[in-house]
Amino acid sequence: MAPILYLAVFFITIIISNIFLGLFDEAVISTLHCMAMDMELNEGRPKYGPPNFHIKIKEILGEEKWKEIEAERYVYYP
């Protein structure tokens, strides 16, 4: 009886974890897709989105590239 119970708990745990991880995966993909579209529509400059996006993009692109983006942004969006 005990092995069947352990197997049932094991399979239920796998199903629940797959559901939650699948939802998390969709949220991450959607967020990255929105950021990519924002940058594509605004010539490589993230215009919309939370400040965390801008901070992370600044870390990824580097300080010099970010200063170029910021300088161009103020020309178009004072």
N, CA, C and O atoms as a GROMACS GRO file, in nm:
protein
  312
    1MET      N    1   0.082  -0.120   0.000
    1MET     CA    2   0.000   0.000   0.000
    1MET      C    3   0.087   0.126   0.000
    1MET      O    4   0.056   0.224  -0.068
    2ALA      N    5   0.194   0.123   0.077
    2ALA     CA    6   0.280   0.241   0.088
    2ALA      C    7   0.347   0.278  -0.044
    2ALA      O    8   0.352   0.397  -0.077
    3PRO      N    9   0.397   0.181  -0.124
    3PRO     CA   10   0.459   0.220  -0.250
    3PRO      C   11   0.363   0.290  -0.346
    3PRO      O   12   0.402   0.381  -0.419
    4ILE      N   13   0.238   0.248  -0.345
    4ILE     CA   14   0.138   0.311  -0.432
    4ILE      C   15   0.114   0.455  -0.386
    4ILE      O   16   0.100   0.545  -0.469
    5LEU      N   17   0.110   0.476  -0.256
    5LEU     CA   18   0.091   0.610  -0.203
    5LEU      C   19   0.209   0.701  -0.240
    5LEU      O   20   0.190   0.816  -0.279
    6TYR      N   21   0.330   0.648  -0.226
    6TYR     CA   22   0.450   0.725  -0.262
    6TYR      C   23   0.450   0.760  -0.411
    6TYR      O   24   0.484   0.872  -0.448
    7LEU      N   25   0.411   0.666  -0.493
    7LEU     CA   26   0.405   0.693  -0.637
    7LEU      C   27   0.299   0.799  -0.670
    7LEU      O   28   0.321   0.885  -0.755
    8ALA      N   29   0.185   0.792  -0.604
    8ALA     CA   30   0.080   0.890  -0.627
    8ALA      C   31   0.126   1.030  -0.587
    8ALA      O   32   0.104   1.127  -0.660
    9VAL      N   33   0.189   1.041  -0.472
    9VAL     CA   34   0.240   1.170  -0.426
    9VAL      C   35   0.348   1.220  -0.522
    9VAL      O   36   0.352   1.339  -0.554
   10PHE      N   37   0.433   1.130  -0.568
   10PHE     CA   38   0.540   1.167  -0.662
   10PHE      C   39   0.481   1.222  -0.791
   10PHE      O   40   0.525   1.327  -0.838
   11PHE      N   41   0.385   1.155  -0.849
   11PHE     CA   42   0.326   1.200  -0.975
   11PHE      C   43   0.246   1.330  -0.958
   11PHE      O   44   0.250   1.416  -1.046
   12ILE      N   45   0.175   1.344  -0.849
   12ILE     CA   46   0.102   1.467  -0.823
   12ILE      C   47   0.199   1.584  -0.807
   12ILE      O   48   0.173   1.694  -0.856
   13THR      N   49   0.311   1.560  -0.738
   13THR     CA   50   0.414   1.663  -0.722
   13THR      C   51   0.471   1.704  -0.857
   13THR      O   52   0.490   1.824  -0.881
   14ILE      N   53   0.498   1.611  -0.944
   14ILE     CA   54   0.551   1.641  -1.076
   14ILE      C   55   0.450   1.722  -1.157
   14ILE      O   56   0.487   1.819  -1.223
   15ILE      N   57   0.325   1.685  -1.153
   15ILE     CA   58   0.221   1.757  -1.228
   15ILE      C   59   0.209   1.901  -1.180
   15ILE      O   60   0.204   1.993  -1.261
   16ILE      N   61   0.203   1.920  -1.048
   16ILE     CA   62   0.189   2.055  -0.992
   16ILE      C   63   0.312   2.140  -1.024
   16ILE      O   64   0.299   2.257  -1.060
   17SER      N   65   0.431   2.082  -1.012
   17SER     CA   66   0.552   2.160  -1.042
   17SER      C   67   0.558   2.197  -1.190
   17SER      O   68   0.602   2.307  -1.225
   18ASN      N   69   0.516   2.108  -1.277
   18ASN     CA   70   0.514   2.140  -1.420
   18ASN      C   71   0.416   2.253  -1.452
   18ASN      O   72   0.444   2.338  -1.537
   19ILE      N   73   0.304   2.256  -1.385
   19ILE     CA   74   0.207   2.363  -1.406
   19ILE      C   75   0.267   2.498  -1.365
   19ILE      O   76   0.261   2.594  -1.441
   20PHE      N   77   0.325   2.504  -1.245
   20PHE     CA   78   0.381   2.630  -1.197
   20PHE      C   79   0.501   2.674  -1.278
   20PHE      O   80   0.514   2.793  -1.310
   21LEU      N   81   0.589   2.582  -1.313
   21LEU     CA   82   0.706   2.619  -1.393
   21LEU      C   83   0.665   2.659  -1.534
   21LEU      O   84   0.729   2.745  -1.595
   22GLY      N   85   0.562   2.598  -1.587
   22GLY     CA   86   0.512   2.636  -1.719
   22GLY      C   87   0.456   2.777  -1.718
   22GLY      O   88   0.480   2.853  -1.812
   23LEU      N   89   0.383   2.812  -1.614
   23LEU     CA   90   0.331   2.948  -1.602
   23LEU      C   91   0.444   3.050  -1.587
   23LEU      O   92   0.439   3.158  -1.646
   24PHE      N   93   0.544   3.015  -1.509
   24PHE     CA   94   0.659   3.104  -1.492
   24PHE      C   95   0.732   3.123  -1.624
   24PHE      O   96   0.774   3.234  -1.657
   25ASP      N   97   0.749   3.016  -1.699
   25ASP     CA   98   0.815   3.022  -1.830
   25ASP      C   99   0.739   3.115  -1.924
   25ASP      O  100   0.801   3.195  -1.994
   26GLU      N  101   0.609   3.104  -1.927
   26GLU     CA  102   0.528   3.191  -2.013
   26GLU      C  103   0.539   3.337  -1.971
   26GLU      O  104   0.544   3.426  -2.056
   27ALA      N  105   0.544   3.362  -1.841
   27ALA     CA  106   0.557   3.500  -1.793
   27ALA      C  107   0.691   3.560  -1.834
   27ALA      O  108   0.697   3.676  -1.875
   28VAL      N  109   0.798   3.483  -1.822
   28VAL     CA  110   0.930   3.532  -1.860
   28VAL      C  111   0.937   3.558  -2.010
   28VAL      O  112   0.988   3.661  -2.052
   29ILE      N  113   0.888   3.466  -2.089
   29ILE     CA  114   0.891   3.483  -2.234
   29ILE      C  115   0.807   3.604  -2.276
   29ILE      O  116   0.849   3.681  -2.363
   30SER      N  117   0.691   3.622  -2.216
   30SER     CA  118   0.606   3.738  -2.249
   30SER      C  119   0.675   3.869  -2.212
   30SER      O  120   0.669   3.965  -2.289
   31THR      N  121   0.738   3.873  -2.097
   31THR     CA  122   0.807   3.994  -2.054
   31THR      C  123   0.921   4.028  -2.148
   31THR      O  124   0.936   4.144  -2.188
   32LEU      N  125   1.002   3.930  -2.183
   32LEU     CA  126   1.113   3.955  -2.275
   32LEU      C  127   1.064   3.994  -2.414
   32LEU      O  128   1.126   4.077  -2.481
   33HIS      N  129   0.954   3.935  -2.456
   33HIS     CA  130   0.897   3.969  -2.586
   33HIS      C  131   0.851   4.115  -2.587
   33HIS      O  132   0.874   4.187  -2.684
   34CYS      N  133   0.785   4.158  -2.481
   34CYS     CA  134   0.740   4.297  -2.474
   34CYS      C  135   0.857   4.394  -2.474
   34CYS      O  136   0.852   4.498  -2.539
   35MET      N  137   0.963   4.359  -2.402
   35MET     CA  138   1.080   4.446  -2.400
   35MET      C  139   1.146   4.451  -2.536
   35MET      O  140   1.190   4.558  -2.580
   36ALA      N  141   1.154   4.339  -2.605
   36ALA     CA  142   1.216   4.336  -2.737
   36ALA      C  143   1.134   4.418  -2.836
   36ALA      O  144   1.191   4.491  -2.918
   37MET      N  145   1.003   4.408  -2.830
   37MET     CA  146   0.918   4.488  -2.919
   37MET      C  147   0.931   4.637  -2.888
   37MET      O  148   0.934   4.719  -2.980
   38ASP      N  149   0.939   4.672  -2.761
   38ASP     CA  150   0.956   4.812  -2.722
   38ASP      C  151   1.086   4.868  -2.779
   38ASP      O  152   1.088   4.978  -2.832
   39MET      N  153   1.194   4.791  -2.768
   39MET     CA  154   1.323   4.837  -2.820
   39MET      C  155   1.323   4.841  -2.972
   39MET      O  156   1.386   4.928  -3.032
   40GLU      N  157   1.255   4.748  -3.036
   40GLU     CA  158   1.251   4.747  -3.181
   40GLU      C  159   1.171   4.866  -3.236
   40GLU      O  160   1.211   4.927  -3.335
   41LEU      N  161   1.061   4.897  -3.173
   41LEU     CA  162   0.977   5.007  -3.220
   41LEU      C  163   1.036   5.145  -3.190
   41LEU      O  164   1.000   5.243  -3.254
   42ASN      N  165   1.127   5.152  -3.094
   42ASN     CA  166   1.186   5.280  -3.054
   42ASN      C  167   1.334   5.288  -3.087
   42ASN      O  168   1.412   5.350  -3.014
   43GLU      N  169   1.374   5.226  -3.196
   43GLU     CA  170   1.510   5.232  -3.248
   43GLU      C  171   1.615   5.191  -3.147
   43GLU      O  172   1.717   5.259  -3.132
   44GLY      N  173   1.592   5.082  -3.077
   44GLY     CA  174   1.690   5.029  -2.982
   44GLY      C  175   1.688   5.092  -2.845
   44GLY      O  176   1.769   5.056  -2.760
   45ARG      N  177   1.596   5.184  -2.822
   45ARG     CA  178   1.587   5.250  -2.692
   45ARG      C  179   1.462   5.200  -2.621
   45ARG      O  180   1.352   5.209  -2.676
   46PRO      N  181   1.477   5.148  -2.502
   46PRO     CA  182   1.356   5.110  -2.428
   46PRO      C  183   1.285   5.234  -2.377
   46PRO      O  184   1.340   5.309  -2.296
   47LYS      N  185   1.164   5.255  -2.424
   47LYS     CA  186   1.088   5.375  -2.387
   47LYS      C  187   0.991   5.347  -2.274
   47LYS      O  188   0.976   5.428  -2.182
   48TYR      N  189   0.925   5.234  -2.280
   48TYR     CA  190   0.824   5.200  -2.181
   48TYR      C  191   0.876   5.091  -2.088
   48TYR      O  192   0.988   5.042  -2.105
   49GLY      N  193   0.797   5.055  -1.993
   49GLY     CA  194   0.833   4.948  -1.902
   49GLY      C  195   0.880   5.000  -1.768
   49GLY      O  196   0.904   5.119  -1.751
   50PRO      N  197   0.893   4.909  -1.673
   50PRO     CA  198   0.934   4.950  -1.538
   50PRO      C  199   1.082   4.990  -1.535
   50PRO      O  200   1.159   4.952  -1.623
   51PRO      N  201   1.121   5.065  -1.435
   51PRO     CA  202   1.261   5.106  -1.423
   51PRO      C  203   1.359   4.989  -1.415
   51PRO      O  204   1.475   5.003  -1.455
   52ASN      N  205   1.314   4.875  -1.366
   52ASN     CA  206   1.403   4.759  -1.358
   52ASN      C  207   1.451   4.717  -1.496
   52ASN      O  208   1.565   4.673  -1.510
   53PHE      N  209   1.366   4.728  -1.597
   53PHE     CA  210   1.409   4.697  -1.733
   53PHE      C  211   1.523   4.786  -1.775
   53PHE      O  212   1.623   4.740  -1.830
   54HIS      N  213   1.509   4.915  -1.748
   54HIS     CA  214   1.610   5.010  -1.789
   54HIS      C  215   1.742   4.987  -1.715
   54HIS      O  216   1.849   5.001  -1.773
   55ILE      N  217   1.733   4.952  -1.589
   55ILE     CA  218   1.854   4.925  -1.511
   55ILE      C  219   1.926   4.802  -1.565
   55ILE      O  220   2.048   4.804  -1.581
   56LYS      N  221   1.852   4.696  -1.594
   56LYS     CA  222   1.914   4.574  -1.644
   56LYS      C  223   1.971   4.592  -1.784
   56LYS      O  224   2.077   4.539  -1.816
   57ILE      N  225   1.900   4.666  -1.869
   57ILE     CA  226   1.952   4.694  -2.003
   57ILE      C  227   2.081   4.774  -1.992
   57ILE      O  228   2.175   4.751  -2.068
   58LYS      N  229   2.085   4.867  -1.898
   58LYS     CA  230   2.206   4.946  -1.878
   58LYS      C  231   2.322   4.856  -1.839
   58LYS      O  232   2.434   4.875  -1.887
   59GLU      N  233   2.298   4.758  -1.752
   59GLU     CA  234   2.403   4.665  -1.711
   59GLU      C  235   2.446   4.576  -1.828
   59GLU      O  236   2.565   4.546  -1.843
   60ILE      N  237   2.353   4.535  -1.910
   60ILE     CA  238   2.383   4.445  -2.021
   60ILE      C  239   2.460   4.518  -2.131
   60ILE      O  240   2.560   4.466  -2.181
   61LEU      N  241   2.414   4.636  -2.170
   61LEU     CA  242   2.475   4.708  -2.281
   61LEU      C  243   2.607   4.774  -2.243
   61LEU      O  244   2.694   4.792  -2.329
   62GLY      N  245   2.623   4.809  -2.120
   62GLY     CA  246   2.743   4.880  -2.078
   62GLY      C  247   2.717   5.029  -2.066
   62GLY      O  248   2.620   5.082  -2.121
   63GLU      N  249   2.804   5.095  -1.994
   63GLU     CA  250   2.785   5.237  -1.963
   63GLU      C  251   2.793   5.326  -2.087
   63GLU      O  252   2.713   5.418  -2.103
   64GLU      N  253   2.889   5.298  -2.176
   64GLU     CA  254   2.907   5.384  -2.294
   64GLU      C  255   2.787   5.377  -2.388
   64GLU      O  256   2.736   5.480  -2.432
   65LYS      N  257   2.742   5.257  -2.419
   65LYS     CA  258   2.628   5.241  -2.510
   65LYS      C  259   2.503   5.301  -2.448
   65LYS      O  260   2.422   5.361  -2.518
   66TRP      N  261   2.486   5.287  -2.317
   66TRP     CA  262   2.369   5.342  -2.250
   66TRP      C  263   2.368   5.494  -2.257
   66TRP      O  264   2.263   5.555  -2.274
   67LYS      N  265   2.486   5.558  -2.244
   67LYS     CA  266   2.492   5.703  -2.254
   67LYS      C  267   2.453   5.749  -2.395
   67LYS      O  268   2.388   5.853  -2.410
   68GLU      N  269   2.492   5.674  -2.497
   68GLU     CA  270   2.450   5.707  -2.634
   68GLU      C  271   2.298   5.698  -2.648
   68GLU      O  272   2.236   5.785  -2.708
   69ILE      N  273   2.241   5.594  -2.592
   69ILE     CA  274   2.096   5.575  -2.599
   69ILE      C  275   2.024   5.688  -2.525
   69ILE      O  276   1.926   5.743  -2.575
   70GLU      N  277   2.073   5.723  -2.407
   70GLU     CA  278   2.010   5.830  -2.330
   70GLU      C  279   2.021   5.964  -2.402
   70GLU      O  280   1.926   6.043  -2.402
   71ALA      N  281   2.136   5.991  -2.463
   71ALA     CA  282   2.152   6.117  -2.536
   71ALA      C  283   2.054   6.125  -2.652
   71ALA      O  284   1.994   6.230  -2.676
   72GLU      N  285   2.037   6.014  -2.725
   72GLU     CA  286   1.941   6.012  -2.836
   72GLU      C  287   1.798   6.024  -2.786
   72GLU      O  288   1.714   6.086  -2.852
   73ARG      N  289   1.769   5.966  -2.672
   73ARG     CA  290   1.633   5.972  -2.618
   73ARG      C  291   1.592   6.115  -2.589
   73ARG      O  292   1.479   6.154  -2.619
   74TYR      N  293   1.682   6.195  -2.531
   74TYR     CA  294   1.648   6.333  -2.498
   74TYR      C  295   1.631   6.420  -2.622
   74TYR      O  296   1.566   6.524  -2.617
   75VAL      N  297   1.690   6.378  -2.733
   75VAL     CA  298   1.669   6.453  -2.858
   75VAL      C  299   1.526   6.431  -2.906
   75VAL      O  300   1.460   6.525  -2.950
   76TYR      N  301   1.478   6.306  -2.898
   76TYR     CA  302   1.346   6.272  -2.948
   76TYR      C  303   1.236   6.292  -2.846
   76TYR      O  304   1.124   6.328  -2.883
   77TYR      N  305   1.266   6.270  -2.719
   77TYR     CA  306   1.166   6.278  -2.612
   77TYR      C  307   1.217   6.369  -2.501
   77TYR      O  308   1.269   6.319  -2.401
   78PRO      N  309   1.205   6.499  -2.516
   78PRO     CA  310   1.259   6.592  -2.414
   78PRO      C  311   1.181   6.585  -2.283
   78PRO      O  312   1.213   6.656  -2.188
   0.00000   0.00000   0.00000
